[in-house]
């Protein structure tokens, strides 16, 4: 039984981490329990743990465009503090990162060693966190990049699509951005597998495999709910201009898992079906029903 500290423990991923790590001795810290931007507090908090999973983050992607300093404190300084503290204590560190460290111009899955090229403030701050972690604790840290998360314990795209289907006969969803819908329960299980293994430290991509567009994801959600996927009509990203640019291609490669002798995560469509089977979503009467 390992002693594990989870920061950001009350988000979608944090809650699922607590579920899958039930056989370990877990301490779950929310935002009010530990300020990861306070180096002294971090050093005191991580003592006597075997591993720390940092799921705390500034995730308001659009707000970061005008609030980059605040985002950098949480996404850059916080992980760096945790890396320095875990190096001193001898603990492993798992830092949750994002596809936003890339520019989205690729046409084949991003390898783990692809150089950073963020196009948003959020992406820049998460890239700074990665650099800080790998500089301060290179021999005991794991960067786990993920994307397109959905789960039971927070706002997410899949639930939003179900809510729209309950109100509208048809609606439009972007069809020119591609990625990998990822169930937080699967990601939590993969992180647990990583912590329990002897895998080499470094960068791993924590996404369900395969790829789809946002519209494809929305159609799959409706299909799983027994609704007509044709109700989701296509549009392009130019119709949904937001303050922060989004990567148009967020498909991540999984070679590091194979090299470590660990299985990559299952296909996204299979995971979505399992999420419905596990009652992950709130289903409300639809206009189709």
C-alpha positions in Angstrom: 0.0 0.0 0.0 1.5 3.3 -1.1 0.9 6.6 0.6 -0.4 9.0 -2.1 -1.3 12.7 -2.0 -3.7 14.0 -4.6 -4.0 17.7 -5.3 -6.9 19.1 -7.2 -8.8 16.1 -5.7 -12.3 17.4 -6.1 -12.4 17.8 -9.9 -13.5 15.1 -12.4 -10.1 13.4 -12.5 -9.4 13.9 -8.8 -12.6 12.2 -7.7 -12.0 9.3 -10.1 -8.4 9.0 -8.8 -9.8 8.6 -5.3 -12.1 5.8 -6.5 -9.4 3.8 -8.4 -6.7 4.2 -5.7 -9.0 2.9 -3.0 -6.4 0.1 -2.0 -3.8 2.7 -1.3 -3.5 5.2 1.6 -4.8 8.3 -0.1 -4.9 11.9 1.1 -7.2 14.1 -1.1 -6.4 17.9 -1.1 -8.8 20.3 -2.7 -8.0 23.9 -3.5 -8.6 25.1 0.1 -6.4 22.4 1.6 -3.1 23.2 -0.1 -1.9 26.3 -2.0 0.6 24.7 -4.5 1.9 28.2 -5.3 3.2 28.4 -1.7 6.6 26.6 -1.7 6.9 26.3 2.1 3.4 24.9 2.4 4.1 22.4 -0.4 7.3 21.2 1.2 5.6 20.6 4.5 2.6 18.8 2.8 4.5 16.3 0.7 6.6 14.7 3.5 6.0 11.0 4.1 4.2 10.3 0.8 5.4 7.8 -1.8 3.7 9.6 -4.7 2.0 12.9 -5.4 -0.5 13.4 -8.2 -1.0 17.0 -9.2 -4.4 17.4 -10.7 -4.7 21.0 -9.6 -4.8 23.5 -12.4 -6.0 26.8 -13.8 -8.3 25.5 -16.5 -10.3 28.6 -17.5 -8.7 28.5 -21.0 -10.3 31.7 -22.3 -9.8 33.7 -19.1 -6.1 32.9 -19.2 -5.7 35.1 -22.2 -6.2 38.2 -20.0 -5.1 36.6 -16.7 -1.9 34.8 -17.7 0.0 35.7 -14.6 -2.5 34.0 -12.4 -2.6 31.0 -14.6 1.1 30.8 -14.6 1.3 30.7 -10.8 -1.0 27.7 -10.7 0.1 25.9 -13.9 3.8 26.8 -13.8 5.0 27.8 -10.4 2.8 25.2 -8.5 4.0 22.1 -10.3 7.6 23.4 -10.1 7.2 23.7 -6.3 5.8 20.2 -6.1 8.7 18.8 -8.2 11.3 20.5 -6.0 9.6 19.2 -2.8 9.1 15.7 -4.1 12.7 15.5 -5.2 13.8 16.4 -1.7 11.4 14.0 0.0 12.1 11.1 -2.5 8.5 10.8 -3.7 7.3 10.2 -7.3 5.4 13.1 -8.9 2.7 12.7 -11.5 2.0 16.1 -13.2 -1.2 16.3 -15.3 -0.7 18.3 -18.5 -2.5 18.9 -21.8 -2.6 18.8 -25.6 -2.6 22.6 -25.5 1.2 22.5 -25.2 1.1 21.8 -29.0 -0.1 24.1 -31.8 -2.5 21.6 -33.4 -1.0 21.8 -36.9 0.0 18.1 -37.0 -1.7 15.6 -39.2 -0.4 12.5 -37.4 -0.4 11.8 -33.6 1.9 13.9 -31.5 4.8 11.9 -30.2 5.8 12.4 -26.5 9.0 14.2 -27.4 7.5 16.7 -29.8 8.7 20.2 -28.9 6.3 22.6 -27.2 4.5 25.0 -29.5 1.5 26.5 -27.5 -0.8 29.0 -29.2 -2.7 30.2 -26.1 -1.8 31.6 -22.7 -3.2 28.4 -21.1 -0.9 26.3 -23.3 2.1 28.4 -22.4 1.5 28.1 -18.7 1.0 24.3 -18.9 4.2 24.1 -20.9 6.0 26.1 -18.2 4.8 23.6 -15.6 6.1 20.7 -17.6 9.5 22.4 -18.0 9.7 23.1 -14.3 8.8 19.6 -13.3 11.4 18.0 -15.6 14.0 20.4 -14.5 13.5 20.0 -10.8 12.8 16.3 -10.5 13.7 14.6 -13.8 14.4 11.2 -12.2 11.1 10.8 -10.4 8.5 12.7 -12.4 5.8 11.6 -14.9 4.2 14.2 -17.2 0.8 12.7 -18.2 -0.7 14.8 -21.0 -4.5 14.4 -21.6 -7.3 16.0 -23.6 -11.0 16.1 -24.2 -11.9 14.9 -20.7 -15.3 13.9 -19.6 -16.5 12.3 -16.3 -19.1 12.3 -13.6 -17.9 15.1 -11.3 -17.9 18.2 -13.3 -19.0 20.2 -16.4 -18.0 18.4 -19.6 -18.8 18.2 -23.3 -20.6 14.9 -23.2 -23.0 16.1 -20.5 -23.5 19.4 -22.3 -24.5 17.5 -25.5 -27.1 15.5 -23.5 -28.4 18.7 -22.0 -28.8 20.3 -25.5 -30.5 17.2 -26.8 -33.1 17.6 -24.1 -33.9 21.1 -25.2 -33.4 21.3 -29.0 -34.5 19.2 -32.0 -31.2 19.8 -33.7 -27.9 21.6 -33.0 -24.6 22.2 -34.6 -21.1 21.1 -33.4 -17.7 21.8 -34.8 -16.5 19.2 -37.2 -13.0 20.4 -38.1 -11.2 19.9 -34.8 -10.0 16.4 -34.0 -9.0 14.7 -30.8 -9.5 11.8 -28.4 -12.4 11.9 -26.0 -11.1 10.5 -22.7 -13.0 9.2 -19.7 -11.5 10.3 -16.4 -12.1 6.9 -14.9 -9.9 5.4 -17.6 -7.3 8.1 -17.1 -7.3 7.6 -13.3 -6.8 3.8 -13.8 -3.9 4.5 -16.2 -2.2 6.8 -13.6 -2.7 4.2 -10.9 -1.0 1.6 -13.3 1.9 4.0 -13.8 2.4 4.6 -10.1 2.4 0.9 -9.3 4.8 0.1 -12.1 8.6 0.5 -12.5 8.1 2.6 -15.6 10.8 5.1 -16.5 10.1 8.7 -15.6 9.2 11.0 -18.5 6.3 12.0 -20.6 3.2 9.8 -21.2 0.1 10.6 -23.2 -3.0 9.7 -21.2 -5.8 9.7 -23.7 -8.2 7.0 -25.0 -7.0 5.8 -28.3 -8.4 6.5 -31.8 -9.7 9.9 -32.9 -12.9 11.8 -33.8 -14.2 15.3 -34.3 -16.2 17.2 -31.7 -19.3 16.4 -33.9 -18.3 12.8 -34.0 -18.1 12.7 -30.2 -21.4 14.4 -29.9 -23.1 11.9 -32.2 -21.6 9.0 -30.3 -23.0 10.5 -27.0 -26.4 10.7 -28.5 -26.2 7.2 -29.9 -25.3 5.8 -26.5 -28.3 7.6 -25.0 -30.6 6.0 -27.6 -31.0 9.2 -29.5 -30.7 10.0 -33.2 -27.1 11.2 -34.0 -28.3 12.9 -37.1 -29.7 15.6 -34.9 -26.1 16.9 -34.6 -25.3 19.0 -37.6 -21.8 20.1 -38.7 -20.2 23.5 -38.5 -16.6 24.8 -38.5 -14.5 26.4 -35.8 -14.7 29.8 -37.5 -18.4 29.9 -36.3 -17.3 29.6 -32.7 -14.5 32.2 -32.3 -13.3 32.4 -28.7 -10.6 34.4 -26.9 -8.2 31.5 -26.8 -7.3 29.6 -30.0 -7.9 25.9 -29.8 -5.6 23.3 -31.4 -7.3 21.9 -34.5 -5.6 18.5 -34.1 -5.1 17.1 -30.6 -4.4 13.5 -31.3 -1.7 12.2 -29.0 0.6 9.2 -29.7 1.1 6.4 -27.1 4.5 5.0 -27.8 5.8 5.7 -24.3 3.3 3.2 -22.8 4.5 0.5 -25.1 8.2 1.2 -24.4 7.4 0.9 -20.7 5.7 -2.4 -21.1 2.3 -1.0 -20.2 -0.9 -1.2 -22.3 -2.1 2.1 -23.8 -5.7 3.2 -22.9 -8.6 1.5 -24.8 -10.4 3.0 -27.8 -12.4 6.1 -27.0 -15.7 4.7 -28.3 -15.4 1.6 -26.0 -14.7 3.9 -23.1 -17.7 6.0 -23.8 -19.9 3.0 -23.8 -18.5 1.9 -20.5 -19.1 5.4 -19.1 -22.8 5.2 -19.9 -22.9 1.7 -18.4 -21.4 3.2 -15.2 -24.2 5.9 -15.1 -21.6 8.7 -15.5 -24.2 11.1 -17.0 -27.4 12.6 -16.0 -30.0 11.7 -18.6 -33.0 14.0 -18.9 -36.0 13.6 -21.2 -35.1 14.5 -24.8 -37.3 16.2 -27.3 -37.0 13.0 -29.3 -38.6 10.9 -26.5 
